[in-house]
Structure formats: C-alpha cells, structure tokens
Amino acid sequence: MAFRRSYRKFRSRFSGGTSKVKKQLSRAKRYASNNKKKAATMTTIVMALGAYVAYDKFIKK
C-alpha cells in the first residue's frame, strides 16, 4: 500500500516526465503488483528514479 501511495505522489509530481521514465515506472508498478514481497525494493527503485528525474529536470541546468 505504501508503494502505491508513493507511486501516486511521484506520478503527480512528475506528470510531465519523459515517456521513457513513464515506461520504467509502469513496468516497476506491474512488477511490484506481481511480487508483493519485492514491493519495498520497487519503492526504493522508484524513489531513486524520482531523485534522478528531479536532478535531471531542476538541478542539472
């Protein structure tokens, strides 16, 4: 459940992200729903992805 909540927060923050990132996110979501035990790992990955996108969009300029 925590995964889904963080995922939604992430999506709303980066709704204008690139299609590549969106694809990775949807893949991560599908993977997590199939493997509940690995959902925590997926959350970590999505958070890392979010940090990367934030860096890419706002800081790197």
Helices and strands as residue ranges (DSSP letters): H 2-13, H 19-34, G 36-38, H 39-54, I 55-59
